[in-house]
């Protein structure tokens, strides 16, 4: 019965991992894809705009 206790945790982890991957794949795209993409694009634009607005902080040596 030692082999059962040795194989059970990896088997459970494999089943849970497959479940997580299936959820990730199923939630990609769909009706909210455009809205999510727009939110990410807006966040990236904000970050890039903030980086351009800040003056360079490098000191001339």
Secondary structure, 3 states (H helix, E strand, C coil): CHHHHHHHHHHHHHHHHHHHHHHHHHHCCCCCHHHHHHHHHHHHHHHHHHHHHCCCCCCCC
